[in-house]
Amino acid sequence: MGFFKHQIIASYCCISLCFFSASYANEANFGGPGAVENRISSDNADRTEPLKQSLAAKGVDIAFDYSAIGVTANNALQGSDKQAASGMLRFYGSWLAYNRNENNIGALVWKVEHRHSYTDSSVKNFEFGTGGLGLIAPPFSDEKGRLTNLYWRQKLSEGKGTLIAGFMDVTDYVDVYAAASPWTGFMNLAFSTGTNTIALPNDATFGLALGHMLTENFFMIAGISDIEADPTEPFKSADNFFSKSHYFKSIEFGWTSSQEQIYSDNIHLTLWDSDQSDFLNQAEDKGFNISVSKMMGSWMPFLRYGYAQEGSLLGITESLSTGFSYYGLGAADNNFGFAVNWADTGSDQYTFEMFYLMKLTPYFELTPDIQLIQEPALNPNKNQIWIAGLRARLLW
């Protein structure tokens, strides 16, 4: 794939130079399944809440949820734990503050969280302790109180475009597809944003982003934000953006069968460039990701490839994931997923994951999950590591 890589990276340099010289940055409220407004819409689809409906009539949508994940492995490195458990309380919502009931609506969007670990090791870092090179459900850390989103979202062009500005989570718009959410999809980052390769900033990163349909089927999403963001001290990120000038930049071109299906029927190329980050102790890096996902009845097969020039996120320069989700298995709101990943860690590491999300009530989801790490990069004495997990989510 060497020739292909260099051709794509050369194209990236040209495109990103032309785009960012215009000093006009961008993202999409097309966003992924975890974006605030998409999450609320999906969760409210199968239930009636009089209070929520009353608030929505006034332009306010709110939600609370509590999620917890427990994981256990059959082996761990010396001094590391074989179990970990973490939880998260979230309050999020949007207020349609401008031009309500029109196509070009303006809204204030927010999300605040408390992330905590029940054990010495958080779920986020658990895979390292087993000897695997990767992250499991990265949001499930031990950061305590923090901001994730606080931005203005403005619809443009009669709803064909979305501009956001403020404190954002770039995984809401970068390299999005339907199974990327660690709350409802795959837990391992190998099957989520960037397939373990994109050197992403933290949440509550200050910046701008824009998404726009170029035609009925082709779209563009791009953004620029502060790479030094700390969600526990979020407002420093605005100062960083103008003073430190260390940025994460991305631009994405893609095809979808329709704007309404933008993260389920989706083919895209994401080009990204990340400056050096002192806060993340992360080197300057750049790369690209290719993603193909397509709804075929209840099935959504996918193929995703990521390349990072330096591998500054985890030391992974290439990563290839393929698998599927099957929606409606056993019940209308249930979801089964299976996937396999190959990663170039200096050797070949393979990750397999299978999960089954069960929506047991309109307010409670339970997801058993099992992962296999073959040839774990940090534990050469073991050929295999098994990780079993259970995720629960209470929602309102």
C-alpha positions in Angstrom: 0.0 0.0 0.0 3.1 2.3 0.0 2.4 4.0 -3.3 -1.3 4.6 -2.3 -0.2 6.1 1.0 2.1 8.6 -0.5 -0.4 9.7 -3.1 -3.1 10.3 -0.5 -0.7 12.2 1.8 0.5 14.4 -1.1 -3.2 15.2 -1.9 -3.7 15.9 1.8 -1.0 18.5 1.9 -2.4 20.3 -1.1 -6.0 20.2 0.1 -5.3 21.3 3.6 -3.1 24.1 2.5 -5.8 25.5 0.2 -8.5 25.0 2.8 -6.9 26.5 5.8 -5.3 29.4 4.0 -8.9 30.6 3.8 -9.0 30.8 7.6 -12.5 29.5 7.5 -12.9 26.3 9.6 -15.6 23.8 9.9 -17.6 20.6 11.2 -21.0 19.0 10.9 -24.1 18.8 13.0 -24.6 15.8 10.8 -22.4 14.5 13.7 -22.2 10.9 14.8 -24.5 8.8 17.0 -22.9 10.3 20.1 -23.4 14.0 19.2 -25.8 15.6 21.7 -28.7 16.3 19.5 -28.5 13.0 17.6 -28.2 11.1 21.0 -31.3 12.8 22.4 -33.3 12.2 19.2 -32.4 8.5 19.1 -33.1 7.9 22.8 -36.5 9.7 22.6 -37.6 7.8 19.5 -39.4 5.0 21.4 -40.9 6.7 24.4 -43.2 9.5 25.5 -42.0 12.0 28.2 -44.5 14.7 29.0 -41.9 16.9 30.7 -39.5 16.5 27.8 -42.2 17.2 25.3 -43.3 20.3 27.2 -39.7 21.6 27.2 -39.2 20.7 23.6 -42.2 22.8 22.6 -40.3 25.7 24.1 -37.1 24.8 22.2 -35.3 23.0 25.0 -34.1 19.4 24.8 -32.4 17.9 27.9 -31.2 14.5 28.9 -29.4 12.7 31.7 -27.8 9.3 31.6 -25.5 7.2 33.8 -23.2 4.6 32.2 -20.9 2.1 33.8 -18.5 -0.5 32.4 -16.8 -3.4 34.1 -14.0 -5.4 32.4 -11.9 -8.4 33.3 -9.0 -10.2 31.6 -7.6 -13.6 31.8 -4.0 -12.2 32.1 -2.3 -9.0 33.1 1.2 -7.7 33.2 3.0 -7.9 36.5 1.8 -5.1 38.8 -1.4 -4.5 36.7 -5.0 -5.3 37.6 -7.1 -8.0 35.9 -10.3 -6.1 36.6 -11.4 -2.5 36.1 -14.7 -0.6 36.4 -15.6 3.0 35.6 -18.8 5.1 35.5 -20.0 8.3 34.1 -22.9 10.7 34.8 -23.9 13.1 32.0 -26.2 16.1 31.7 -26.6 17.3 28.1 -29.0 19.2 25.9 -29.7 22.0 23.5 -31.7 25.3 23.4 -33.1 26.4 20.1 -32.4 30.1 20.8 -32.5 31.6 17.3 -34.8 31.3 14.3 -36.8 28.5 15.9 -39.3 26.7 13.6 -37.2 27.8 10.6 -34.6 25.9 8.5 -31.6 27.9 9.6 -31.9 27.3 13.4 -29.3 28.5 15.9 -28.9 26.5 19.1 -26.7 26.5 22.2 -25.5 22.9 22.9 -23.9 21.6 26.1 -22.7 18.5 27.8 -21.2 18.3 31.3 -20.0 15.0 32.9 -18.6 13.4 35.9 -16.2 10.6 35.0 -15.0 8.3 37.8 -13.4 4.9 38.3 -14.5 2.4 40.9 -11.1 0.6 40.8 -7.4 1.8 40.8 -7.2 1.3 37.0 -9.8 3.0 34.8 -11.5 1.1 31.9 -9.8 3.6 29.5 -6.3 2.4 30.3 -7.2 -1.2 31.1 -5.9 -2.7 27.8 -2.3 -1.4 28.5 -2.3 -3.4 31.7 -3.1 -6.6 29.9 -0.3 -6.1 27.4 -2.5 -4.9 24.5 -1.7 -1.7 22.7 -5.0 0.2 22.6 -7.8 1.9 24.5 -11.1 0.5 25.7 -14.0 3.0 25.9 -11.7 6.0 26.2 -14.4 8.3 27.8 -14.5 5.9 30.8 -11.6 7.5 32.7 -11.2 9.0 36.2 -11.2 12.7 35.3 -14.1 13.6 37.7 -16.1 16.8 36.8 -15.5 18.2 33.4 -17.0 19.9 30.4 -17.4 18.2 27.1 -19.5 20.5 24.9 -20.5 24.1 25.1 -20.9 25.5 21.6 -23.2 27.5 19.3 -24.7 25.4 16.5 -26.0 27.2 13.4 -27.8 25.6 10.5 -27.0 27.1 7.1 -28.3 26.9 3.5 -31.8 25.8 4.5 -30.4 23.0 6.6 -27.8 21.7 4.2 -25.0 23.0 6.3 -24.1 23.2 10.0 -21.5 25.6 11.6 -20.4 25.1 15.2 -18.2 27.3 17.3 -17.1 26.9 20.9 -16.0 24.1 23.1 -16.5 20.8 21.2 -15.7 17.1 21.0 -14.1 16.5 17.7 -15.1 12.8 17.7 -18.7 14.2 17.1 -17.7 15.0 13.5 -14.3 13.4 12.6 -14.3 10.0 10.9 -17.9 9.3 12.0 -19.9 6.1 11.3 -22.8 4.5 13.1 -21.0 2.0 15.3 -18.4 4.5 16.7 -20.1 5.4 20.0 -18.5 3.8 23.1 -21.9 4.1 24.8 -23.9 2.1 22.3 -21.4 0.6 19.8 -18.0 -1.1 19.9 -16.0 -0.4 23.1 -12.5 -0.7 21.6 -11.1 2.4 20.0 -9.8 0.2 17.1 -13.4 0.2 15.9 -14.2 3.8 16.7 -12.9 7.3 15.7 -9.5 7.0 13.9 -9.1 3.2 14.3 -6.3 3.9 16.9 -4.4 6.3 14.6 -5.7 9.9 14.7 -3.9 12.1 17.2 -7.0 13.7 18.6 -7.3 16.6 21.0 -9.2 16.2 24.3 -12.9 17.1 24.7 -13.9 20.7 25.3 -11.4 21.8 22.7 -12.1 25.4 21.5 -12.5 25.8 17.8 -14.7 26.0 14.7 -16.2 23.4 12.5 -18.5 23.2 9.5 -20.3 20.5 7.6 -22.1 21.0 4.3 -23.8 19.0 1.6 -22.0 19.8 -1.7 -24.7 18.0 -3.7 -27.6 15.7 -2.7 -25.1 12.9 -2.0 -21.6 14.4 -1.5 -20.5 16.3 1.6 -17.6 18.1 3.2 -16.8 18.3 6.9 -13.8 20.2 8.3 -12.6 21.8 11.5 -9.8 23.4 13.5 -9.4 23.3 17.3 -7.0 23.6 20.2 -4.8 20.6 20.7 -3.9 21.6 24.2 -7.5 21.4 25.6 -8.1 20.2 29.2 -11.8 19.5 29.8 -11.3 19.9 33.6 -10.1 23.5 32.9 -12.0 24.1 29.7 -12.0 27.9 29.4 -8.2 27.9 29.1 -8.6 26.3 25.7 -10.0 29.6 24.2 -6.9 31.4 25.3 -4.7 28.5 24.0 -6.4 28.8 20.6 -5.3 32.4 20.1 -2.0 32.4 22.1 -0.4 29.0 21.7 -1.6 28.2 18.2 -1.3 24.5 18.6 -4.1 23.0 16.5 -5.8 19.9 15.3 -7.1 20.3 11.8 -9.2 18.0 9.7 -11.1 18.0 6.4 -13.3 15.2 5.2 -14.9 14.5 1.8 -17.6 11.8 1.6 -20.7 10.3 -0.1 -24.0 9.4 1.6 -27.2 8.0 0.2 -29.0 11.0 1.8 -28.3 13.6 4.4 -30.6 11.8 6.8 -28.4 8.7 6.5 -25.1 10.5 6.7 -23.5 8.3 9.4 -25.0 4.9 8.4 -24.6 5.1 4.6 -21.2 6.7 4.4 -18.0 6.6 2.4 -15.4 9.2 3.4 -11.8 10.2 3.3 -10.6 12.1 6.3 -7.3 14.1 6.1 -5.9 15.3 9.4 -2.9 17.3 10.8 -2.1 17.6 14.5 0.5 20.0 16.0 2.7 19.0 18.8 0.9 19.0 22.1 2.6 19.8 25.4 -0.5 18.9 27.5 -0.9 15.5 25.8 2.8 14.8 25.5 2.1 14.1 21.8 4.3 14.7 18.8 3.3 16.5 15.7 1.6 14.1 13.3 -0.5 13.9 10.2 -2.4 11.1 8.3 -5.6 10.0 6.7 -8.5 7.6 7.3 -10.8 5.9 4.9 -14.2 4.6 6.0 -16.9 2.7 4.1 -20.2 1.7 5.8 -23.5 0.8 4.2 -26.9 -0.2 5.5 -28.1 -3.4 3.8 -31.5 -4.1 5.4 -30.7 -4.8 9.1 -27.0 -5.2 8.3 -24.3 -2.5 8.3 -21.0 -3.9 7.1 -18.0 -1.6 7.4 -14.3 -1.3 6.3 -12.1 1.3 7.9 -8.4 2.1 7.4 -6.2 4.6 9.2 -2.6 5.8 8.6 -0.5 8.1 10.8 2.9 9.3 9.6 4.4 9.2 13.1 1.9 7.0 15.1 2.0 9.6 17.8 -1.2 8.6 19.5 -0.4 5.0 20.5 2.6 4.1 18.4 0.3 2.6 15.7 1.1 3.8 12.2 -1.4 1.6 10.3 -4.7 0.1 11.3 -7.4 -1.8 9.4 -10.8 -2.7 10.8 -13.7 -4.6 9.3 -16.9 -6.0 10.7 -20.6 -5.4 10.9 -23.5 -4.3 13.1 -26.9 -6.1 12.9 -29.8 -3.9 14.1 -32.9 -5.4 15.5 -31.5 -8.8 16.5 -34.0 -10.2 19.1 -35.8 -6.9 19.5 -36.3 -3.8 17.5 -33.8 -1.7 19.5 -31.2 -4.4 20.1 -27.9 -4.3 18.2 -25.2 -7.0 17.6 -21.7 -6.2 16.4 -18.6 -8.1 15.4 -15.3 -6.8 14.1 -11.6 -7.5 13.7 -8.7 -5.1 13.6 -5.1 -5.4 12.4 -2.6 -2.9 13.7 1.0 -2.2 12.8 2.6 -1.8 16.3 6.1 -2.7 15.1 4.7 -6.2 14.8 1.2 -7.4 14.0 -1.5 -7.1 16.7 -5.0 -8.3 16.0 -8.1 -7.3 18.0 -11.5 -9.0 17.8 -14.6 -7.7 19.5 -18.2 -8.9 19.7 -21.0 -7.2 21.6 -24.8 -7.4 22.0 -26.7 -4.3 23.1 -30.0 -5.1 24.7 -32.5 -2.3 25.3 -34.3 -4.1 28.2 -36.6 -1.1 28.9 -37.0 2.4 27.3 -34.7 3.6 30.1 -32.1 0.8 30.5 -29.5 -0.8 28.1 -27.2 -3.7 28.9 -24.3 -4.7 26.7 -22.2 -7.8 27.2 -18.9 -7.6 25.3 -16.0 -9.9 24.6 -12.6 -9.0 23.1 -9.6 -11.0 22.1 -6.1 -9.4 21.6 -4.0 -11.7 19.5 -0.2 -11.2 19.7 -0.5 -8.3 22.2 2.2 -5.7 21.5 3.2 -5.0 25.1 3.1 -8.6 26.3 5.2 -10.7 24.0 5.1 -13.7 26.4 1.4 -14.2 25.7 -0.2 -15.1 22.4 -3.7 -14.2 23.4 -5.5 -12.0 25.9 -9.2 -12.4 26.5 -11.2 -9.4 27.9 -14.8 -9.7 29.0 -16.9 -6.7 29.6 -20.4 -5.5 30.7 -21.7 -2.1 29.9 -24.9 -0.7 31.5 -26.7 2.6 30.7 -29.6 4.3 32.5 -31.1 7.1 30.5 -33.8 9.7 30.8 
